[in-house]
């Protein structure tokens, strides 16, 4: 098989496009897909300060590498969730990547701050680990971006992630989530940072191939807390369809963005935001979801805010 662009021997075949690429032109293709996503949704400009949420997996590390390679100003944020060896391995993987590229990396450890990991906090809250993790990570990312003066938060959600989420939202008719489902969430309210997903046009298979070709080491294992996550089941379903009909995920997700989303357009927001009585962050309630969780677990919510503020004068690896 030969590269579609240069006719040299191909390194990868992308079934959904019926296209083959050599290493050089595959990397060029990935850059093109990400740039197209950034420009289509006006995610950010070259002078914006970007905070990339990096877990240690292929998607987030690929995204960080891509943004730096394209000339964007991007630093990393790693949240150590305190999930035994998995979290330790994840943190070391991210640190190794940052050191190899001489990149700025912020690390916030839940267990170092509270003496408990996500699993233990979830148990005290009587919630699932994934639900607890989502609330805590979103809070920390937003707080870190605002306190450390980053314009935007970039996450490594890829085409597989977004199409699986969309399938779940449609199956359960989660109208509010369908209204909000987009590769970009603008900072339309004071106190919220803009959140973007520059990899939404790139598949999981392609981010994996990118890391292999760029020699980026990443953790392969899925989070042990997400074994029973519904999103993984939705991915399996879409993978089965994709095998028989290449391009299904792309047609499904892009079709929603281009033709379906208009039917779920968010109405003009008439929601009054308050300052959380505990931490001061914006919320629709008296107390934000993060502070409610931490208080229920008999933990001090403000500890994370105080730690993030201390990062303001720090540079390099935290």
RAVENKA-V476531 format. One record per residue. PHI is phi in radians with two decimals (999 if undefined). OMEGA is omega in radians with two decimals (* if undefined). D_LAST is the distance of its C-alpha to the last C-alpha in whole Angstrom. Layout:
{{PHI;OMEGA;D_LAST} {PHI;OMEGA;D_LAST}}
//
This chain:
{{999;-3.07;46} {-2.03;3.12;45} {-1.08;-3.12;43} {-1.10;-3.04;44} {-1.61;-3.04;43} {-1.99;3.12;44} {1.19;2.96;46} {-1.36;-3.11;44} {-1.05;-3.10;43} {-1.42;3.10;41} {-1.78;-3.07;38} {-2.67;3.08;37} {-2.07;-3.13;40} {-1.86;-3.00;39} {-1.09;-3.04;41} {-1.16;3.08;41} {-1.90;-3.05;42} {0.87;-3.04;44} {-2.35;3.08;42} {-2.07;-3.14;41} {-2.38;2.90;39} {-1.37;-3.10;38} {-1.00;-3.09;34} {-1.04;-3.06;34} {-1.41;3.02;36} {-1.21;3.11;34} {-1.09;3.07;31} {-1.07;3.11;33} {-1.08;3.13;34} {-1.08;3.11;30} {-1.01;-3.12;29} {-1.13;3.13;32} {-1.13;-3.14;32} {-1.21;3.11;28} {-1.07;3.12;30} {-1.09;3.12;33} {-1.12;-3.12;31} {-1.09;-3.09;29} {-1.27;-3.10;32} {-1.07;-3.10;34} {-1.84;3.13;32} {0.85;-3.04;30} {-1.15;3.14;27} {-2.94;3.13;25} {-2.00;-3.11;26} {-1.10;-3.10;25} {-1.59;3.10;24} {-1.30;3.06;22} {-1.64;-3.03;18} {-1.85;3.05;17} {-1.92;-3.11;14} {-1.67;3.08;15} {-1.37;-3.06;14} {-1.99;-3.10;14} {-1.69;-3.01;15} {1.93;3.09;16} {-1.47;-3.04;19} {-1.12;-3.03;22} {-1.18;-3.08;22} {-1.20;3.12;18} {-1.23;3.07;18} {-1.08;-3.14;21} {-1.05;-3.14;21} {-1.05;3.14;17} {-1.10;-3.12;19} {-1.11;-3.11;22} {-1.10;3.11;21} {-1.14;-3.14;20} {-1.11;-3.14;23} {-1.50;3.05;25} {1.60;3.11;23} {-1.53;3.12;21} {-1.57;-3.03;18} {-2.31;3.02;16} {-1.91;-3.07;12} {-1.93;3.01;10} {-2.27;3.09;10} {-2.00;3.10;10} {-1.82;3.11;11} {-1.40;-3.02;12} {-1.50;3.09;15} {1.22;-3.14;16} {-1.78;3.09;19} {0.71;-3.06;20} {-1.16;-3.13;20} {-1.05;-3.13;19} {-1.20;3.14;16} {-1.12;3.12;15} {-1.15;3.13;17} {-1.09;-3.12;15} {-1.09;-3.13;11} {-1.14;3.11;12} {-1.13;3.13;15} {-1.15;3.14;12} {-1.08;3.14;10} {-1.11;3.13;13} {-1.12;-3.13;14} {-1.06;3.14;11} {-1.13;-3.11;12} {-1.16;-3.12;16} {-1.87;-3.09;16} {0.98;-3.09;13} {-1.83;3.12;12} {-1.43;-3.09;9} {-2.34;3.03;7} {-1.79;3.10;5} {-2.16;3.06;5} {-2.12;-3.10;8} {-1.81;3.11;10} {-1.09;-3.06;14} {-1.22;3.11;15} {-1.13;-3.11;13} {-1.39;-3.00;14} {-2.05;-3.10;17} {1.37;-3.13;18} {-2.33;3.04;20} {-1.70;-3.11;19} {-1.00;-3.11;21} {-1.06;-3.11;24} {-1.23;3.12;24} {-1.13;3.13;24} {-1.09;3.14;26} {-1.10;3.14;29} {-1.18;3.14;28} {-1.52;-3.03;29} {1.04;3.08;32} {-2.14;3.09;30} {-1.25;3.11;29} {-1.00;-3.11;26} {-1.16;3.13;25} {-1.14;3.12;27} {-1.13;-3.12;24} {-1.06;-3.10;21} {-1.04;-3.14;22} {-1.09;-3.09;23} {-1.16;-3.12;19} {-1.13;3.14;17} {-1.08;3.14;19} {-1.12;-3.10;19} {-1.12;-3.14;15} {-1.07;-3.12;15} {-1.16;-3.14;18} {-1.09;-3.13;16} {-1.10;-3.13;13} {-1.07;-3.11;15} {-1.23;-3.08;17} {-1.20;-3.10;15} {-1.64;3.02;13} {1.16;3.01;16} {-1.67;-3.12;16} {-1.31;-2.95;20} {-2.67;3.04;20} {-1.89;3.11;18} {-1.94;3.11;19} {-2.02;-3.03;20} {-1.59;3.11;21} {-1.12;-3.10;25} {-1.82;-3.11;27} {-1.04;3.13;31} {-1.10;3.13;32} {-1.07;-3.05;29} {-1.22;3.13;31} {-1.21;3.11;34} {-1.18;3.10;34} {-1.11;3.12;32} {-1.07;3.13;35} {-1.04;3.13;38} {-1.09;-3.14;37} {-1.15;3.13;37} {-1.31;-3.14;40} {-1.04;-3.12;42} {-1.80;-3.13;41} {0.81;3.08;42} {-1.46;-3.00;38} {-1.04;-3.13;40} {-1.08;3.12;37} {-1.24;3.10;34} {-1.14;3.08;37} {-1.11;-3.06;37} {-1.56;-3.04;33} {-1.17;-3.09;33} {-2.89;3.06;32} {-1.25;3.14;29} {-2.53;3.01;28} {-2.09;-3.07;28} {-1.31;3.11;28} {-1.45;-3.07;27} {-1.43;3.08;30} {-2.24;3.12;29} {-1.06;3.10;27} {1.73;3.11;24} {-2.08;3.10;23} {-1.46;3.07;21} {-1.21;-3.14;23} {-2.09;-3.07;23} {-2.35;-3.13;24} {-2.24;-3.06;25} {-1.16;-3.11;25} {-1.66;-3.04;26} {-1.13;3.11;29} {-1.63;-3.04;32} {-1.98;-3.11;30} {-1.43;3.10;31} {-1.07;3.10;29} {-1.06;-3.10;31} {-1.28;3.10;31} {-1.19;3.09;27} {-1.11;3.13;27} {-1.12;3.12;30} {-1.07;3.14;27} {-1.08;3.14;25} {-1.13;-3.12;27} {-1.21;3.13;29} {-1.60;3.14;25} {1.01;3.09;25} {-1.68;3.12;21} {-1.37;3.14;21} {-2.53;3.11;20} {-1.43;-3.08;21} {-1.56;-3.06;24} {-1.10;2.99;25} {-1.32;3.08;25} {-1.00;-3.11;23} {-1.10;3.12;25} {-1.40;-3.03;26} {-1.84;-3.08;27} {-0.97;-3.10;30} {-1.73;-3.10;33} {-1.12;-3.14;31} {-1.08;-3.10;34} {-1.03;3.12;32} {-1.19;3.10;32} {-1.21;3.11;36} {-1.16;3.08;36} {-1.11;3.13;35} {-1.06;3.13;37} {-1.06;-3.14;40} {-1.16;3.10;39} {-1.11;3.11;39} {-1.09;3.13;42} {-1.18;-3.11;43} {-1.09;-3.14;41} {-1.08;-3.14;43} {-1.49;-3.08;46} {-2.41;-3.11;46} {-0.96;-3.14;43} {1.75;-3.11;41} {-1.06;-3.12;42} {-1.06;-3.13;38} {-1.12;-3.14;38} {-1.11;-3.13;41} {-1.15;-3.06;40} {-1.32;3.14;37} {-1.11;3.11;38} {-1.08;3.10;42} {-1.10;-3.11;40} {-1.10;-3.04;38} {-1.56;-3.04;41} {-2.15;-3.03;44} {-1.58;-3.03;43} {-1.09;-3.13;40} {-1.01;3.14;43} {-1.42;3.11;45} {-2.16;-3.10;41} {-1.05;-3.13;40} {-1.15;3.07;39} {-1.31;3.12;41} {-1.01;-3.06;40} {-1.22;3.09;38} {-2.20;-3.07;39} {-1.91;3.12;37} {-1.51;3.11;36} {-1.69;3.08;32} {-1.96;2.98;32} {-1.58;3.13;29} {-0.93;-3.09;27} {-1.16;-3.12;29} {-1.71;-3.03;26} {-1.85;3.12;23} {1.54;3.13;25} {-1.36;-3.09;23} {-1.16;3.13;26} {-2.79;3.09;29} {-1.48;3.13;32} {-1.95;3.08;33} {-1.24;-3.14;32} {-2.20;-3.08;29} {-1.23;-3.10;27} {-1.03;3.14;26} {-1.11;-3.11;23} {-1.15;3.08;24} {-1.10;-3.13;27} {-1.13;-3.07;26} {-1.20;3.12;23} {-1.15;3.12;26} {-1.10;3.13;29} {-1.53;-3.13;26} {1.05;3.10;27} {-2.04;-3.08;23} {-1.56;-3.08;22} {-1.01;-3.02;21} {-1.19;-3.09;19} {-1.04;3.13;16} {-1.18;-3.14;14} {-1.06;3.13;15} {-1.10;-3.14;15} {-1.19;-3.14;11} {-1.09;3.13;11} {-1.06;3.13;13} {-1.14;-3.13;10} {-1.24;-3.04;8} {-0.96;-3.08;11} {-1.66;-3.10;11} {-1.69;3.06;7} {-2.39;3.10;8} {1.57;-3.04;6} {-1.46;-3.11;4} {-1.83;*;0}}
//
